[in-house]
Amino acid sequence: MITRKLSPPLPHQAAAQVVEGLSRLWVVSTDSRLVQRAVATSSAHQLSIWDSLIVEAAADAGCDILWTEDLATGSTIRGVTVVNPLQHD
């Protein structure tokens, strides 16, 4: 994505460095409690279960911002504000 959708695109080597940096971040495991919360969030906010799992994982990790192009930018769900990194103001 970041090697194609950004303008100018990120060079492959720089993208690889970004991925390497991200690989050092804490990972939230998908367990039954996370799935149960995601089901409730999906229903409450009319989101797919997959988007709800991402929101719940971000909330569980204590994230304030979720970067995604799949949800409405500017919305706040479970204390996490959605930002589309590809959307230009």
N, C-alpha and C positions, 0 to 999 in steps of 0.2 A: 504494500500500500504506500508506504512513505517514499518508496523509490519511484512511484508513478503519479500519485495524486497531488503531491505538493508541487508548488510552482516557485522556484525551480525544484525538480525532484532531488531527493537526497541520494547522493552516490551510494552504491552498494556497500562499500567499505564503511562508510559512516553509519549506514543502517545496521550493519553487523555490530558495530560498536554500541549502538543504542540497545540492540537486543542483548548483548553481553551485559550491559549495565542493568537492564531489566531483570535478567536472570538472577541477580543478587537480591531481589526484593522478596519479602515475605509472601508465602503462598497461603491462601485461605482454602482449607479443605471443604469439599462438599459433603456434609453429613446430613442426617435426617432433620436436625433442627434448622439448618440453613434451607433445606428444601421446603419444610413446612412454612417458614417465614416467606419464602419466595412464592408459594402458592397463595398466601394471603395478600402479598403485594401485587401479584398478578391480577387477582380479583379486584382489589381496591383501586388499582390504577389502569386497568384494562391493558396490561402489558403481556407479552408472551412469557411463558415460564422461563425461557432462556434469558431474556432481558432482565426478568425479575431476579434470577439467580445471580446475575452480574451485579445488579444494584445491591442485593443483600450481602454479597461478598465484599463489595466496597464499603458498605455500612459496617460490617463486621470488622473490617480492617481499620476502621477509623478514618476513612478517606472523606475529605470535604468535597472533592471534585472527582467526577467520573468523565473521562474523555471518551466519547463515542459518537459515531455518526448515525447510530440507530435509534436514538431517543431525542425528544424535543429539547433543543438547547435552551438553557435558562431555567428549566423545570428543576424542582427540588423534590426528591423522593427519599424518604427515610433519612433525611438530613444530608443527603448527597446531592450536590448541584451538578446537573448535566451540562457539559460543554462539548460542542462539536468542534474539534480542532481543525477541521477542513472548511468550516464556514467562515467567510470573511464578512466583517461588518461594513 
